[in-house]
Amino acid sequence: MFEKRLSEFTGAPYVVLTDSCSNAIFLSLKYLQKHYYIPVQETRLIIPKQTYISVPQQIIHAGFEPCFDNIKWKGGYQIGNFPLFDYAVGLKRNMYKDGQFQCLSFQQKKALNIGKGGAILLNNKEAYETLKRMAHDGRDSSIPVHEDNNIILGWHMNMTPDDSVKGVLLLNQLSKE
C-alpha cells in the first residue's frame, strides 16, 4: 500500500521500498552495473563534495570509486553518469522524472520522517521486479521461499511492514498539506 501511495504522490510508475536511502543507492548501483544499456567508460562516479557520508561508502561497496567535485545541488543530484539520483532530501509531489532511478530517505529529519527507510522511484517494470527481489534476499516475498524458482543474488534491505504502515499514515498527512 505504501508503494502505491508513494507512486501516486511522486508520479513514479514503480516504487521499491528499502530499509534506507543508502541501501536504495547501493541496490540501484548493483542493478545498473549489471543492466545499464550505455557502457560505463570508467568505474569512477562523480558526486558532490557536500553529501552524506554513506553515499561514497555505498559507491565503494558496489565496486566503484567515488570522485568528489564542487557540484552545487538542491534537493537531489546525479550519481556518476548513471540515471541514478540521490533525492534523500528532495521528496516532493510529482517529482519523478522519466527514466531516472530516484532514491529517497525517510530518516527522522526528512519530509516523510518514518525514522528509517528509503525508496527507489523508477519507470522500468523489469528493474522494479529485479530490485524488489534484490532488496528481499533475492526472492519474491509474495510466495513461500521453497516455491520460488527464480531466487537471485540479494540482500536483506527491505522495509519492515511496521515502517510501511507508518509511511502510509505520514504520507496521508503530507498529502493534505
N, C-alpha and C positions, 0 to 999 in steps of 0.2 A: 504494500500500500504506500509506503514511504517513497519507493522508487517512482510509482505512478504520480504521486503528488508533486514530487520534485521535478519530474518531467514536465508536468503541466505548468509549474511555476517558472522554470527556466527556459522552456521551449525546446529542450533536448529530446530527440526521439527516444533515446535509451539512457538509463542511469544504472550504474553499477555501484552499489553501496560497499564501503570498506570500513575498516576499523580506524583509519586515519588518512589524512591527506598525504602524508609521507608514503604510506603504503599504496595509495592510489597512484602516485607518481611512479613508484617502483614497478608496480604491475603494468602500468602503461608503457614504461620503458622496455620491460621484458617483452611485452606483446609487440611493440613497434620494432624492436630489434629483430624479431623473427619475421614479421609480416609487412614491414614497411615497403611500399612499392617503388619508392625512389631510393636508389642506393646511397647509403651514408658514406661520404668521402673519407671521414676520419672518425675516431672514437671520442674526440674532444667535443663537449657540449657547452656552448656559451650560455652563461646565466649572469644575472646582475650580481655585483659585489654585495649589495644590500638585499639579502634574502634570509630566510630561516635556515638554520644550520643543518636541518635534516635534508634539505634539497641536494646539496653537493654529496652528502652521505649516501642518499638513495641512488644518485648517478653513479657513484663508485660501486655500490653493491650490485648494480645492474650491469657492470662491466665497462663503464665509460669513464672518461676523465672530465671533471668539471673545469671549465675555463672561465674565470671571472672577468667581467667587463663593466665599465661605468654606464650601465643601462639605467635610464630613468624610467620608472614604471609606476602605474597607479591601478590598483585593482587586480592586475594579472600581467604575466609576461610569458613569452615563448621559451621553451627549453630546447636549446640547440636548434637544429634545422628540422626537427620533427614537428608534426602538427599537434604538439603537446604543450599545454598551457597550465601554469600554476595560478589558479584563481582562489587560493586559500582565503584571501580577504576580500574577494570580489563578488560574492553572491548577490545577484540582482534578478528581478523579474525579467523574463525574455532575454536573458544574457547569452544564450547559446548561439554560436556562430558555426555554420555548416562546415563539416569536415574536420573540426577540431576535437581533440581529446582534452577536456577541461577538468582539472582536478580541484575539488572543493574541500574545505576544512570545516568541521563542526565543533572545534575546540571551544572551551568556555568563553573565550574573548571574541568569538566570531559572531556574525549576524544571526546565525542559527546555532545557538550555544547549547548543543546537546551535552557537551562536556568532553566527548571523544567521538571520533568518526570522521568519515570522508566519503567522497563520491567521485566518480568519473562520468562526465556528461559526454555523450557521443551520438553519432547518427548511423553507425555501421552495425547491422544486426549480427554479423558473424563475429565481429570484435566484441560486441556485447556478450554474446554467448560464451566466447572463449574467456573473456575477463571474469565473468561470473564464476566459471569453473576454477580459474586460477586463484581467485580470492577465497574459494571454499574448498581448499585441499585438493584441487584438481578434479572435483566431481560435481555432479548435478545434485544440488541439495534437495530437489523436489522428489527424488527417488531413493530408495534404500541403496546403500553403497554396494551391496552384493548383487544388485540388479543393474548397476551402471557399467556398461561395457565400453565406455568411452572416457575413462579416467586419464587425465593428462597431468603433467608436472604442475603442481600448485603449491600454495602457501595458505596458512590459516590466518587470513586477513579480512574475513567477512565481518560486517556489522552485526552486533547482537540484536536479537528480537526486541529486547527492552529498549535499546537505544533507537531502534527503528520506530517504535511506538512513540517515544519521546520526540523524535524528529517530526512525525506527523502532527502531533499536538503543537509543537513550536512553529512549524510551517503554517499551520492554520492561523495562528496568531499573526505571524509575519505577513500573510496574505491579506489580512484585513487592514493593515497599515497603509 
